[in-house]
Amino acid sequence: MKTKEDFLIDPEFIAWVMHPNDHLNDYWSKWLNANPKSVSELKLAREILLRTNYQEYKAPEGMKEDIRQKLLTIKPADHLREKKNYRWILNLAAVFLVGFALVWISGVIGVDLQNSQVENVVMHHKKTISGEKLQLTLPDGTRVWMNSNSEFSFPDKFGASERKVFLKGEAFIEVEKDSLRPFRVVAQGMVTTALGTSFNIKENGEVGIKISLVTGKVKIENVPTSEDFFLSPGEELYKDPLTGEKSIRKFDIHTISSWKEGTILFEKSNLVEAVALLENWYGVKIEVKNAKNPSWEFSGEYHNQSLENVLKSMAYVQNFEFELKGKNVTIKF
C-alpha cells in the first residue's frame, strides 16, 4: 500500500493534482479502483499539494561535482577519526543525494506555506432571458441545459478535488462521471453532490426549489440547517414555497425533462400558471381581459409548436379570443 510520502515524490501524481487532464484523471481513477486501500493516503497527499506552493529549485551549476570532489579529497588524521568522519560523510552524502533526487523528481524544494499562491480561476457566467434556452458543455464534459430566465456560473477549469457550479433558475444536468472529483451544484443555499448522474434543479426566488433525480444518486446538503438528503432515481426533494418545509416525493421523469426536448407541458394549470408558463417559454407579455377569475384547469402537451398554434388550441378548449402582435399578446374572455 502506498503512503502519502510515496505519492508526494511521484511525478505522475504531482502532475495530476497540479495540472489535471482527461488522461491523468482516467489513469488515477482506474488506479484507485484497483487500490482502494490507498484512497485515504492519496487524498491526504493531494490536500498537502493543494495547500502549498511548490517552487522549483535549481542547484548552482557545478555544485554537485564540487561536493563530490570535496568528499573524495578529505584525508582523516588518524584511524579513529577516519572511521568517524567517513560515517559522517556517508550520511551527509546520502542526505544530498536524496535531496537532489527529490528536486529532480518533483521540483518541490523550497515549500513556502505562508506565501502560497492560489491559481487564479476565471468564472464564466451564462444567462438566459424569457423565451431563450441554452445548452452548455463544461470543461469536464458535463452537459447542461438551461431553461429560460436562468443563470449558471462555472470555472474555466475544475480543480483536482471537486467540480463546483452555481445555479439560479432551472437547469437539467448530465454529469460526466469522475469518481475522484464530485460534481456540486449550489442553488438557494443547497448543495447537490453527484458523480455520474442526471438531474433537474428548479429554484424559484428565495424560497421554492425542486431537485429531481433522473439517474444515479445524489446527496443534497441544506447548508443553513446542516440537513442531508439522499435521492434515488424518480425521487425529488421539494421545498414548499410557503412553509419552507422540505419533503422527498415521486415525480414523472417525462414531465421534468420535457422542457429540454422542446416540449411545453401544462398539467392542470390554472390561468395564472398558464400565462406565466407561456410568457417564460416564448418571451412575450400577455394581457388578460375580462378574466373574472375563471376556475378552469388546462392540460396539454406541445412539441416545438409556435405560440400561435398553442393559443389556438387553448382558445378552442377554454373559450377565449386572443390577439398576437409581436411580443405582446391579448387574451379576451
Helices and strands as residue ranges (DSSP letters): H 4-8, H 11-18, H 22-34, G 36-38, H 39-50, H 63-73, H 79-106, E 123-127, E 134-137, E 143-146, E 151-155, E 163-168, E 170-174, E 183-187, E 190-194, E 198-204, E 208-215, E 218-222, E 227-231, E 235-239, E 246-250, H 253-257, G 258-261, E 263-269, H 271-282, E 285-289, E 298-303, H 307-318, E 321-325, E 328-332
